Amino acid sequence: MLQYRLALTTAENERPTDMNAKNEDRSLIAAPRLLPGQLDRVAQTALVADIRSVLTKAPLFAQTTARGQKLSVQMSSAGTLGWVSDRHGYRYEPQHPSGTAWPPIPERLLTLWRDLLPDARTPESCLINYYTADARMGLHQDRDEADLTQPVLSISLGDDALFRFGTSHSRSPTRSVWLSSGDVVILEGPSRLAYHGIDRLREGSSTLFSRPGRVNLTLRVVT
């Protein structure tokens, strides 16, 4: 599990969140399920077309944290519910900030979910994250959903990204793995509430898009 491009974090910007926790058993890190190269180039290109269609109806927009800090990642959603963040907190809403309903989740994504997670409920939300070269995503948990027994499926498109993860404890050690275009990560079971984030991109490592950048798609059961 996770023997693919896996390394303990050692670089300055990849250190464990608590360097004093060095005595903690690192085997307790809740490793997600990583499926490298799950989507080939043809499948990636088709999925990009699907997402572009979604974004014509629900354009990317900037969000802020409850403390008013602007997120460096632009976002949108597909499905019956979309994730939003502002001064009122983190939550799911049935409409894009423009007031229109979110577009349906592309069937291509639903098929992938069913193939990889046949026992899971149908996802109600697909969060679309767009990373420019300098965008980051701090360590966080996906816990705004009602049923935390349901998995989260994440798809990487575009430039490589350094994905960092730990356990359900915010001060536990972390590990990092490079995610490439077409890779899939699944948070389930012990890893469902693992802290995770994106430290940086490897700019220009993919030719999927006409310019550097990364799109991350995250399918979730919300209710």
N, C-alpha and C positions, 0 to 999 in steps of 0.2 A: 504494500500500500504506500503510495506516494514516494516511490523510489525514483520517480521521473523528475529530474532536475531539482532535487530536494537538497537543501542545505540548512544547517542551523544558522540563525542570523548572527553575523559577525561584523558586518560593515557598520559604520557610524549611524547611518539612517535606517539600519535594519536590526537594531538591537532589541532584545526582549524588553517588554514594557517594564519589567522590574529586574534590574540586574542583580539585586540582592537575593533573588529567588533561585540562585544557582544550585542550591541543594535539593530543589524540588525534582521529583522523578519526571524527566522529560517524556517518558513513555506514556504519561497520562495525557499528553496533548491529544485532543480529539481530532484526529486527522480526517478531513473530508474525503469523499470518494472522488478521485480525479480520473477523468477519461480523456487522455491526450489524443488529439487528432480525431475526435468523434465525428466532426463534420469536415468533409473534404472541400476542396476549393469550389466545386460546382454548387454544393449545398450552401456554402457560405455566401456565395454570390446571390443565390436565389433568396436567402434569408435577408440579405441587405436590401434587396428590392422590396421585400415585404415590409421591412421596417421603415424604409423611405416612404412607402404608401401610408403607413400609420402616422408618420410625422407630418405629412401634408395636412392631416386632420387635427392632430394634437401636437403642435410644434414644441421643440425643446424649450425649456425655460429654466431660469436660475432660481434656486431655493435657498432659504436661510434656516439656521438652527433656531431653536427656541430662545437662545441667547442673542439672536440677531446676527450671528456670524454667517457670511455668505459662503455657500458651498462652491468649491472650484469645479465640480462636476455638473454639467447641465443634464436635465432629466425630462422624461415624459413617461407615459404609460399606455398600455393597452389592456382591455378587459373590462369587466363590470366595475372594477375599483382601481384607483390609482393612488400611489403613495405620494403624500405631500408633506412639506415641512415649512413652518413659519413660526411667528411669535406665539401662536396658539399650541405649538407642539407638533409631534410626529403623529401621523394618522393616515387612514385611507379615505378617499373621497370618491363619489360617483362621477365627478365632472372634472375636466381640465379647468385651470384657472380662467380660461376664456368663457366658461359657462357651458361648453358643449360636452356631450358624453364622450368618454374614451372610446376609441375604435376597438373592435373585437380583436382578441389575440389571434394572430395568423395561424391558420390550420397547420402549417408546417411545424410550428412550435408545439402545438397541442399533440401532434403525432409523435414528436420526439419525446415529450413528457410521458405519453402512454407507453412508448416502447421501453423507456428506461425505468419508469416507475409505475408498473401496471397495477399495483395495489393502492396507489395514492388517489386521493380525490382530484377532480378536475381543477386546475388552477384558475383563480379568479382575477389574477393580476399579473402583468408582465411589466416590470420596471425597466425602462430604457435609460441607461447611463452613458453619456458621451464624455470621454476624456480627451482633452487636448494634451500637448506634451507636458505641460506643467501642472496638470490636475492630479489630485490625490484623493484618497478616501481613508479617513482615519479609522482606527480599530473600533469596531462596533458589533453589536449583536442584532440579528434579525428577530425581533421579539414583539413587533406590533401586530402580529397575527393572533387570532383567537385560539386556534388549534395548533399548538407547537409540536404535536406528534407528526404533523405533515411535513414533508421535506421541502427544501428550497433547491431549485435547479438553476445554475448560472452558466451562461454561454459567453465566451470571449470571441470578439471579432476585431481584427485589425492588429495594431502594434502589440508586442509582448508587454506584459505587465507583471510586476513583482507582487505576488499575492502573499500576504502574511496572515497567519492564523495561530491561535492558541487553544485555550480551553474556555469553559464557561465562566472562568474567574478572570477578572480584568487585569490582575497583577501576575498572571502566570507567565512562564517563558513562552516564546513564540518560535515558529519555524517559517521559512519562506520558500516559495516555489515560483518559477517563471511560468506564466500562462501564455500560450501562443494562440493565434487565430484558429478557431475550430475546436479548442479545448472546452471540455465541460466539467464543472465542479458541482457536486451534490452534497448539501448539508443535510444530514439525516441521523437519526439515532443519537449517539453521544456527541456528534459534531453539530447537531442542529442549532445549538445556542453557543457555538464556539465564537469567540471574538475573532474578527477578520477585517482585512482592509487591503488597500492598494497603496504601496509606497512610492512607486515611480513607474514610468513607461520606458521602454527601449525605443526611442523615437526613430521612425523610419524602418523598423524591422519587418514590416508587412507592406505588401503592395495591394492589399484588398481595397483600400480607399485611395483616392487621387492625392491625398495629402496625409501627413502623419496624424495619428489619432487612434482611439480605441472606442468601441461600443461594447457595453456589457448588457446582456439581457438576463433578467432574473425572474423566473416564474415562481409564483407563490399561491398557496391556498390561504385566503384571508379570514373567512368567517368560521 
